[in-house]
Amino acid sequence: MFCIINKNLRSIANEGVKHHGRCMTQLNNDSYNSDYDFIQRSKIPTLHFQKSLPRLPIPKLSATCERYLASQRPLLIDEAYRKTEYNVQRFASGTGQLLQKYLQNYDDANKHTSYISEMWYDMYLRDRKSLPLNYNPILVLNNSENPEMNDQLVKATNLVISSLRFYNSLRTNSLEPEVFHIDPKKSDTPLFRNLLSKLPEAISWYGAYLFNAYPLDMSQYSSLFKCTRIPETDKDRLFSASESFHITVQYKGHFYCVKVLSSSNNILAAETIMSRLGFILNNTASSAEFPIGPLTTLNRDRWATLRHELLDTGNEKNLKLIDSSLFHVCLDDEVLKGDRINITRHFLHSDSTNRWFDKSFSLIVSKDGYSGVNFEHAWGDGVAMLRYMQDIHKDSENKPQVTLNMKPKSDVDEGVFRLDFVLNDHLKTEITDAKKEYKKLCSTLDVNFLVFDGIGKNICKKERVSPDAVMQLAFQVAYHKLTGKFVPTYESCSTAAFKHGRTETIRPCTVATKNMTLALNISNSNPSTKTLKEMLMECSRYHGQLTKEAAMGQGFDRHLFALKYFANKNNITCNIFEDPEYSIINHNILSTSTLNSPAILAGSFGPVVEDGLGIGYMILDDACGAIVTNYLSGANGKDFIDALKASFIDILKVLKFE
């Protein structure tokens, strides 16, 4: 989602901090006298459950092999399946056992983390592809119902302050820990918090378990702030500053440094922050002739070389200020007018002149107040980003610190200044070329969306089927309507229930979805609606099983990924990984993900393969929707959307059958 990093702004003088006319006395570095500084003051400390979180399990080799074959079955003709089955059986009785032992030994030697964590970071940081479109996803917030609160300066100021309140709660271990409550009425209560806060950290998870509540891993949250991805040749690195009191802001391609915290980590007065952002927006300077933001769109090796050149030409201080900022803010001149396609494009890629894609996340605010994040993916996953977005949206809506009637101070102070970069002719040429290349790349991307009324959580609950299973079935039906094919499909599932868990893959193209797709799409099959309803129930049941397995660390994708890692590391040849069908199933034509929240207007990402579709979807109470991205040369997103609408109509008839 976005990048953020912090470091000191020691060159900026300490300021007296006032808020609503009250002086906040600074007693020491962690002393606060006002709730203004915190978004939450949780009774249970943020990291209270970390020590006792269960570890991500390594699945049994036999179970992984069975699940892998089950996912290959709907994709392969009989002859190809028999060959793959033979390779898997040889693997399970031969080299697979050796690799499993390597993995188990590695896991035993690294009990402080999960078996997937290090190699997953390594996978992201070694990839040389550019970040926008290939990796960085977006989340866009719903606009305020009060138009005055969507004023760009008001919206940006409130979101920045809410972000700082979130940061301070996180920094002081007082942000409410993330807990999945099976029965919120019994566990999401003051009694639960009182009892659990008194339990020692070493057994706190077990106490929550007795309430049928499951704490989630919070380790990724530390990388939300003060963090950036720095390009290096062959492998990038994640940098995290020890402390920071400033944010960086981009406007018209220029960078600004804005002090937002005192040296004691108190949030500066809302009027002060508003004035500093207002100074930037009121700056009459023309757009930067050679903005350096486009350099972050390049191949990572090329960008690494140019970044070192930037350092050598006298820009070290400015780059350190960007790298170490608490988070990054992009104030844009574009008016989006509520057009979902324009909004998606704007947040997903824009023209790059007012972006810095390397930060852990960038908070973007358009001229007409549309706001959201574009975030770098190596440091963490959507669960942490969504929590941050929901919290700052709720906080800025319910407790806005500034309004349109509040007049920012007109005087300029030393707490905000522009970062001017020294560029030689070669760097100017590279920036110009990067902009042209990026514009050409973005022109090959197509974006389409669909909102469909009638299928949502309510009807699915009434008919006792999973809303997510219905959505995934619709994607299979739509793609088959369009192409007559069944293809590898990826659905992301969080494994945050385990220490340092990341994600696991759900494989929604199943024998059950294939059977129902054929029943719906083949004209001579002519099954009864009752039969289709039974088939839909089976699709839901099986999808629920796959989802549960994935969430509990019992999928097959991450396990095979780890075994392949050790095969490569030890120069071991494995017939399962050399089988073309293994490469094919990991060429995910349909890549899907959902983050449902009433705070979110849209979530999207680029297709993960040239001939694929990137499908970000939402399920509301009585409607559903999807944003689909594709490269024009490889897939047809518009026709897929039309086929998806027809699929929803077919499935809705089945759902309504009594």
C-alpha positions in Angstrom: 0.0 0.0 0.0 2.2 2.9 0.8 5.6 3.6 2.1 6.7 5.5 5.2 10.0 6.2 6.9 11.2 8.4 9.6 14.3 10.1 10.7 15.3 13.1 12.8 14.7 16.7 11.7 17.2 18.0 14.2 17.9 21.0 12.1 14.3 22.2 12.8 14.0 24.1 16.0 11.8 22.7 18.8 8.5 24.4 19.0 6.0 25.0 21.7 3.0 22.8 21.1 -0.5 24.1 21.5 -3.9 22.5 20.7 -7.3 24.2 21.0 -5.6 26.9 23.0 -4.2 24.6 25.7 -0.5 24.1 26.1 0.7 20.5 26.3 3.4 20.3 28.8 6.3 18.0 27.7 7.4 16.1 30.8 9.7 13.6 29.0 10.0 11.7 25.7 6.9 9.6 26.4 4.8 11.9 28.5 1.4 13.0 27.2 -1.3 15.2 28.7 -3.8 15.1 25.9 -5.9 12.5 24.2 -5.1 14.5 21.1 -1.9 12.4 20.7 -3.6 9.0 20.6 -6.1 7.3 18.4 -6.5 4.6 21.1 -5.4 3.9 24.6 -5.9 0.1 24.7 -6.1 -1.7 28.0 -4.4 -4.7 26.3 -0.9 -3.6 25.0 -0.4 -3.8 21.2 2.2 -6.6 21.4 0.7 -8.4 24.4 0.0 -11.6 22.4 3.1 -11.7 20.3 5.2 -13.9 22.6 2.6 -16.6 22.8 1.2 -16.7 19.3 1.3 -20.2 17.8 3.9 -20.8 15.0 2.9 -21.3 11.4 2.7 -25.1 11.0 4.6 -27.0 8.3 1.9 -29.2 6.6 2.5 -32.9 6.2 4.2 -33.7 2.9 1.5 -36.2 2.0 -1.3 -33.6 2.6 0.4 -31.0 0.5 0.8 -33.5 -2.4 -2.9 -34.4 -2.2 -4.0 -30.8 -2.2 -1.7 -29.9 -5.1 -3.1 -32.7 -7.2 -6.7 -31.7 -6.3 -5.9 -28.2 -7.6 -4.4 -29.5 -10.8 -7.3 -31.8 -11.6 -9.8 -29.2 -13.0 -7.0 -27.6 -15.1 -5.5 -30.7 -16.8 -6.7 -33.2 -19.4 -6.4 -36.8 -18.3 -3.1 -37.5 -19.9 -1.4 -34.5 -18.4 -2.9 -35.2 -15.0 -1.6 -38.8 -15.0 1.9 -37.5 -15.8 1.7 -34.9 -13.0 0.3 -37.4 -10.6 3.2 -39.7 -11.3 5.7 -36.9 -10.7 4.1 -36.0 -7.4 4.1 -39.6 -6.2 7.8 -39.9 -6.9 8.4 -36.6 -5.2 6.4 -37.7 -2.1 8.4 -40.9 -1.7 11.8 -39.5 -2.7 13.3 -36.1 -2.7 10.3 -34.5 -1.1 11.1 -36.2 2.1 14.7 -34.9 2.1 13.5 -31.4 1.4 10.9 -31.7 4.1 13.6 -32.6 6.6 15.7 -29.5 5.5 12.6 -27.3 6.0 11.9 -28.8 9.4 15.5 -28.3 10.6 15.4 -24.7 9.4 12.1 -24.2 11.2 13.5 -25.7 14.4 16.5 -23.4 14.3 14.3 -20.3 13.8 11.6 -20.5 16.4 11.4 -16.8 16.7 9.6 -16.5 13.3 7.7 -18.5 10.7 9.3 -20.8 8.1 8.0 -18.6 5.3 9.0 -15.2 6.5 12.6 -14.8 5.4 12.2 -16.4 2.0 9.0 -14.5 1.4 10.8 -11.2 2.0 13.7 -12.5 -0.1 11.3 -13.2 -3.0 9.9 -9.7 -3.0 13.2 -7.9 -2.6 15.0 -9.9 -5.2 12.5 -9.3 -8.0 13.8 -6.7 -10.4 10.4 -5.6 -11.8 9.2 -2.1 -11.2 6.9 -1.6 -8.2 3.9 0.2 -9.7 1.4 -2.2 -11.5 3.6 -5.2 -10.7 3.4 -5.1 -6.9 2.0 -1.9 -5.3 -1.8 -2.2 -4.5 -4.2 0.6 -3.6 -7.0 1.2 -1.1 -9.3 4.2 -1.6 -11.5 5.6 1.1 -15.1 6.7 0.8 -15.5 10.4 0.7 -17.2 12.2 3.6 -20.9 12.7 3.4 -20.2 16.4 4.4 -18.8 18.0 1.3 -16.9 20.7 3.3 -14.8 17.9 4.9 -13.7 16.9 1.4 -11.8 20.1 0.9 -8.3 19.0 0.0 -6.5 20.9 2.8 -9.1 19.9 5.4 -9.1 16.3 4.3 -5.3 16.1 4.1 -4.8 17.7 7.5 -7.3 15.5 9.3 -5.9 12.3 7.7 -2.3 13.3 8.6 -3.3 14.0 12.2 -5.3 10.7 12.5 -2.3 8.9 11.1 0.0 10.5 13.7 -2.5 9.5 16.4 -2.4 6.0 15.1 1.4 6.1 15.0 1.7 7.3 18.6 -0.7 4.6 19.8 1.4 2.0 18.0 4.7 3.5 19.1 3.7 3.4 22.8 2.2 -0.1 22.6 -1.3 1.2 23.2 -2.9 0.4 19.9 -5.7 -2.2 20.3 -4.2 -5.5 19.2 -6.0 -7.2 16.3 -8.2 -10.1 17.6 -10.5 -12.3 15.6 -13.6 -12.9 17.7 -15.7 -16.0 16.8 -18.5 -14.6 19.0 -18.0 -10.9 19.6 -20.8 -10.7 22.1 -18.9 -13.0 24.4 -15.3 -12.0 23.8 -15.2 -8.4 22.5 -16.1 -7.1 25.9 -14.6 -5.1 28.8 -14.3 -8.4 30.8 -12.2 -9.9 28.1 -9.9 -6.9 28.0 -9.6 -6.7 31.8 -8.8 -10.4 32.2 -6.4 -10.7 29.2 -4.5 -7.5 30.1 -3.5 -9.1 33.5 -2.3 -12.4 32.0 1.5 -12.7 31.4 2.5 -12.4 27.8 3.8 -15.9 27.7 0.3 -17.4 28.2 -1.9 -14.5 27.0 -2.9 -16.2 23.7 -4.2 -19.2 25.5 -6.4 -17.0 27.6 -7.9 -15.5 24.5 -8.4 -19.0 23.1 -10.5 -19.9 26.1 -12.8 -17.1 25.0 -12.9 -18.5 21.5 -11.0 -15.4 20.3 -7.8 -15.5 18.3 -5.2 -12.8 18.4 -3.5 -11.9 15.1 0.2 -11.2 14.4 1.1 -7.5 14.8 4.7 -7.7 13.7 4.1 -6.0 10.3 2.7 -2.9 11.9 6.2 -1.6 12.9 7.0 -1.3 9.2 4.0 0.9 8.5 5.9 4.0 9.6 9.5 5.2 9.2 10.1 2.6 6.6 11.0 2.5 2.9 12.3 0.1 0.3 15.7 1.2 -1.0 16.8 -0.1 -4.4 20.0 -2.1 -4.5 21.6 -4.1 -7.3 20.3 -7.8 -7.2 18.3 -7.3 -4.0 16.6 -4.3 -2.4 16.6 -3.6 1.3 14.0 -2.4 3.7 15.2 0.6 5.8 13.5 1.6 9.1 14.5 4.8 10.9 15.0 4.7 14.7 13.0 7.9 15.2 11.3 10.6 13.1 9.4 13.8 13.7 8.5 14.7 10.1 6.6 13.7 7.0 7.4 14.3 3.4 4.9 15.8 1.1 4.8 15.9 -2.7 3.0 18.6 -4.7 3.5 19.4 -8.4 6.4 17.0 -8.4 8.3 19.0 -5.7 9.2 17.4 -2.3 8.6 19.2 1.0 9.7 18.3 4.5 7.1 19.0 7.2 7.7 18.8 10.9 4.6 17.3 12.6 5.8 16.0 15.9 7.7 17.7 18.7 11.0 16.2 19.9 8.9 14.5 22.6 6.7 12.9 20.0 3.7 15.1 20.8 1.6 15.9 17.7 2.0 19.6 16.8 -1.2 21.8 17.0 -3.7 21.1 14.3 -3.6 24.7 13.2 0.2 24.4 12.7 0.0 21.3 10.6 -2.9 22.8 8.6 -0.8 25.9 8.0 2.2 24.0 6.8 0.2 21.9 4.4 -1.6 25.0 3.3 1.7 26.7 2.6 2.6 23.9 0.2 -0.8 24.0 -1.6 -0.6 27.8 -1.9 2.9 27.7 -3.3 2.8 29.4 -6.7 5.9 27.6 -8.0 5.4 25.9 -11.3 5.5 22.1 -11.5 8.9 20.5 -11.2 10.7 20.4 -14.6 12.6 17.3 -13.7 10.6 15.5 -10.9 12.6 12.5 -9.4 9.4 10.5 -8.6 9.4 8.8 -12.0 12.7 7.1 -11.1 10.8 4.9 -8.7 8.9 3.3 -11.6 12.0 1.8 -13.1 13.5 -1.7 -13.1 15.0 -2.0 -9.6 18.6 -2.5 -10.8 18.4 0.6 -13.1 16.9 2.6 -10.3 19.5 1.4 -7.8 22.3 2.7 -10.1 20.6 6.1 -10.6 19.9 6.4 -6.9 23.6 6.1 -6.2 24.2 8.8 -8.8 21.7 11.0 -7.0 23.7 10.5 -3.8 27.0 11.3 -5.5 25.6 14.5 -7.0 24.8 16.0 -3.5 21.3 14.8 -2.7 22.2 12.5 0.3 20.5 14.8 2.9 17.3 15.1 0.9 17.0 11.3 0.2 17.6 10.6 3.9 14.8 12.9 4.8 12.5 11.1 2.4 13.6 7.6 3.5 13.3 8.5 7.2 9.9 10.4 7.1 7.1 9.0 9.2 5.1 8.6 6.0 4.7 10.2 2.6 1.8 12.4 1.4 0.9 13.2 -2.2 -1.2 16.3 -2.7 -2.5 16.1 -6.3 -4.0 18.7 -8.6 -6.3 16.3 -10.4 -10.1 16.5 -9.9 -11.5 12.9 -10.1 -15.3 13.6 -9.9 -16.2 10.2 -8.5 -15.3 8.3 -11.7 -14.2 4.9 -10.4 -12.0 4.1 -13.4 -10.2 7.5 -13.1 -9.9 7.0 -9.3 -8.4 3.6 -9.8 -5.9 4.7 -12.4 -5.0 7.8 -10.4 -4.2 5.9 -7.2 -2.8 2.8 -8.9 -0.3 4.5 -11.2 -1.0 8.2 -12.1 1.8 9.7 -14.3 4.4 9.2 -11.5 5.5 12.9 -11.4 3.9 13.3 -7.9 4.6 9.8 -6.5 7.3 8.0 -4.6 6.5 4.3 -4.9 9.3 3.1 -2.6 7.7 4.3 0.7 5.9 1.7 2.8 2.8 3.7 1.9 1.9 7.1 0.4 -1.3 8.9 1.6 -2.8 10.4 -1.6 -5.4 13.3 -1.6 -6.8 14.6 -4.8 -8.0 18.1 -5.5 -11.6 17.2 -4.8 -10.8 15.2 -1.6 -10.6 11.6 -2.7 -8.1 9.9 -0.5 -6.4 6.6 -0.2 -3.0 4.8 -0.2 -0.7 3.2 -2.7 1.6 0.9 -0.7 4.8 -1.1 -1.2 4.2 -4.8 -0.6 7.4 -6.4 0.6 7.1 -5.2 4.2 3.6 -6.4 4.8 0.1 -7.4 3.6 -3.4 -6.0 3.3 -4.5 -6.9 6.8 -2.2 -4.3 8.4 -2.9 -1.7 5.8 -6.7 -2.1 6.0 -6.6 -1.8 9.8 -4.7 1.5 9.5 -7.1 2.8 6.8 -10.2 1.9 8.7 -8.9 3.5 11.9 -7.8 6.8 10.3 -11.0 7.0 8.3 -13.2 6.5 11.4 -11.1 8.9 13.4 -11.0 11.7 10.8 -14.8 11.4 10.3 -15.8 11.2 14.0 -13.1 13.4 15.5 -12.0 15.8 12.8 -9.3 18.2 14.2 -9.8 20.9 11.5 -12.8 22.2 9.5 -13.3 24.5 6.6 -14.0 27.3 8.9 -10.6 27.1 10.6 -8.2 29.6 9.1 -4.6 28.4 8.8 -2.0 30.8 9.9 -0.6 32.8 7.0 2.9 33.2 8.3 5.5 30.7 7.1 7.8 29.0 9.6 10.9 26.9 9.5 8.8 23.7 10.1 8.2 23.3 6.4 10.7 23.6 3.6 11.2 22.4 0.0 13.8 19.8 -0.9 15.7 20.9 -4.0 17.6 18.3 -5.9 20.9 18.7 -7.7 20.6 17.0 -11.1 23.2 16.5 -13.8 22.4 16.2 -17.5 22.5 12.4 -17.3 19.9 12.3 -14.5 17.7 14.8 -16.3 17.8 12.6 -19.4 17.0 9.4 -17.3 14.0 11.2 -15.7 12.7 12.2 -19.1 13.1 8.7 -20.4 11.5 7.2 -17.3 8.4 9.3 -17.7 8.1 8.3 -21.4 8.5 4.6 -20.6 6.1 4.7 -17.7 3.5 6.6 -19.8 3.8 3.9 -22.5 3.4 1.1 -19.9 0.3 2.7 -18.3 -1.3 3.2 -21.7 -1.3 -0.6 -22.1 -3.3 -1.1 -18.9 -7.1 -1.3 -19.1 -9.4 -0.8 -16.1 -13.1 -1.8 -15.9 -15.5 -2.2 -13.0 -18.9 -3.7 -12.2 -21.4 -3.1 -9.4 -24.1 -5.7 -9.3 -27.2 -5.4 -7.1 -28.9 -8.5 -5.8 -26.0 -10.7 -4.7 -24.6 -9.8 -1.4 -24.1 -11.0 2.2 -27.8 -11.0 3.0 -29.0 -13.4 0.3 -26.0 -15.7 0.8 -26.6 -15.9 4.5 -30.3 -16.6 3.9 -29.3 -19.4 1.4 -26.5 -20.7 3.7 -23.7 -20.3 1.2 -20.5 -18.4 1.4 -20.5 -15.0 -0.3 -16.9 -15.4 -1.1 -17.5 -18.8 -2.7 -20.3 -17.2 -4.8 -17.9 -14.5 -6.0 -15.2 -17.0 -6.9 -17.7 -19.2 -8.7 -18.8 -16.2 -10.7 -15.2 -15.5 -11.8 -14.9 -19.1 -13.1 -18.2 -18.9 -14.9 -17.4 -15.6 -16.5 -13.9 -16.6 -17.7 -15.3 -19.8 -19.2 -18.1 -17.9 -20.9 -15.4 -15.7 -22.4 -12.8 -18.2 -23.4 -14.1 -21.7 -22.9 -11.2 -22.4 -20.5 -10.4 -23.1 -16.9 -7.2 -21.4 -15.7 -5.0 -21.1 -12.6 -6.7 -18.8 -10.1 -5.2 -17.2 -7.0 -7.1 -15.9 -4.0 -5.1 -14.4 -1.2 -5.7 -15.6 2.4 -4.0 -14.2 5.5 -2.1 -16.4 7.9 -1.9 -13.7 10.5 -3.3 -16.1 13.1 0.3 -17.3 13.4 3.5 -15.6 14.4 5.0 -13.8 11.4 2.5 -15.3 9.1 2.1 -13.7 5.7 -0.4 -15.2 3.2 -1.5 -18.5 1.8 -3.2 -19.2 -1.5 -6.7 -20.4 -1.9 -7.2 -22.2 -5.3 -10.8 -21.4 -6.3 -10.8 -23.3 -9.6 -12.0 -26.7 -8.2 -13.7 -29.7 -9.6 -16.9 -28.4 -8.0 -16.7 -25.0 -9.6 -15.8 -26.6 -12.9 -18.8 -28.9 -12.8 -21.2 -26.0 -12.1 -19.6 -23.8 -14.6 -20.2 -26.4 -17.3 -23.7 -26.9 -16.1 -24.5 -23.2 -16.5 -22.6 -22.5 -19.7 -23.1 -25.6 -21.8 -26.4 -25.3 -23.5 -27.2 -29.0 -23.9 -26.5 -29.8 -20.2 -29.9 -28.5 -19.1 -29.8 -29.4 -15.4 -32.7 -28.5 -13.2 -32.5 -25.4 -10.9 -32.7 -27.8 -7.9 -29.6 -29.6 -9.2 -27.8 -26.3 -9.7 -28.7 -25.3 -6.2 -27.2 -28.5 -4.9 -24.1 -27.9 -7.0 -23.8 -24.4 -5.6 -24.0 -25.7 -2.1 -21.1 -28.1 -2.9 -19.0 -25.3 -4.4 -19.6 -23.3 -1.2 -18.8 -26.2 1.1 -15.5 -27.0 -0.7 -14.5 -23.4 -0.9 -15.1 -23.1 2.8 -12.8 -26.1 3.4 -10.1 -24.6 1.3 -10.4 -21.2 3.0 -10.2 -22.8 6.4 -7.1 -24.9 5.4 -5.4 -21.8 4.0 -6.0 -19.7 7.1 -4.7 -22.4 9.3 -1.5 -22.7 7.3 -2.6 -25.9 5.6 -2.5 -24.8 2.0 0.0 -26.2 -0.4 1.4 -23.2 -2.2 3.7 -21.8 0.5 4.8 -25.2 1.5 5.9 -26.1 -2.0 7.5 -22.7 -2.4 9.6 -23.4 0.7 10.6 -26.9 -0.5 11.6 -25.5 -3.9 13.7 -22.9 -2.1 15.7 -25.6 -0.4 15.9 -27.7 -3.6 17.5 -24.7 -5.3 19.7 -23.9 -2.3 21.1 -27.5 -2.2 21.2 -28.1 -6.0 18.6 -30.9 -5.8 16.7 -31.8 -8.9 13.0 -32.4 -8.4 10.7 -33.8 -11.1 7.7 -32.0 -9.5 9.2 -28.6 -10.0 10.6 -29.4 -13.4 7.1 -30.5 -14.5 5.7 -27.7 -16.8 2.4 -28.1 -15.0 3.9 -26.6 -11.8 5.0 -23.5 -13.7 1.6 -23.3 -15.3 -0.4 -23.4 -12.1 1.8 -20.6 -10.8 1.0 -18.5 -13.8 -2.1 -17.1 -12.3 -4.4 -15.8 -15.0 -7.0 -14.8 -12.5 -5.5 -13.1 -9.5 -8.1 -12.1 -6.9 -8.2 -10.4 -3.6 -10.8 -8.8 -1.4 -10.7 -6.4 1.7 -14.2 -5.7 2.7 -14.9 -2.6 4.8 -17.5 0.1 4.9 -14.6 2.6 4.9 -13.3 1.5 1.5 -14.6 2.7 -1.8 -12.2 0.7 -4.0 -9.2 -1.7 -3.8 -7.2 -2.7 -6.8 -3.9 -4.0 -8.1 -2.3 -4.8 -11.5 -2.5 -8.2 -13.2 0.3 -10.5 -12.0 0.9 -11.9 -15.5 0.8 -10.3 -19.0 -2.2 -12.4 -20.1 -4.0 -12.2 -16.8 -6.7 -10.3 -14.9 -6.3 -8.5 -11.6 -9.6 -8.7 -9.8 -10.2 -6.6 -6.6 -13.7 -7.3 -5.3 -16.1 -6.3 -2.6 -19.2 -8.0 -1.1 -21.7 -5.6 0.5 -25.0 -6.5 2.2 -27.1 -6.5 -1.0 -24.6 -5.9 -3.7 -21.2 -6.9 -4.9 -18.6 -5.4 -7.2 -15.3 -5.9 -8.9 -12.5 -3.7 -10.4 -10.7 -5.6 -13.1 -7.3 -4.6 -14.5 -5.6 -6.2 -17.6 -3.0 -5.4 -20.2 -4.6 -4.7 -23.5 -2.3 -7.1 -25.4 -3.0 -10.1 -23.1 -6.6 -10.1 -21.9 -10.0 -8.4 -22.4 -11.2 -6.9 -19.2 -14.2 -5.2 -20.7 -15.6 -8.4 -22.2 -14.8 -10.2 -18.9 -16.9 -7.6 -17.0 -19.8 -8.2 -19.4 -19.4 -12.0 -18.9 -19.3 -11.5 -15.1 -22.5 -9.6 -15.2 -24.2 -12.4 -17.1 -22.7 -14.9 -14.6 -24.1 -13.0 -11.7 -27.6 -13.1 -13.3 -27.3 -16.9 -13.8 -26.2 -17.5 -10.2 -28.8 -15.1 -8.7 -31.5 -17.3 -10.4 -30.1 -20.3 -8.6 -29.8 -18.5 -5.3 -33.4 -17.4 -5.4 -34.7 -20.9 -6.1 -36.8 -22.2 -3.3 
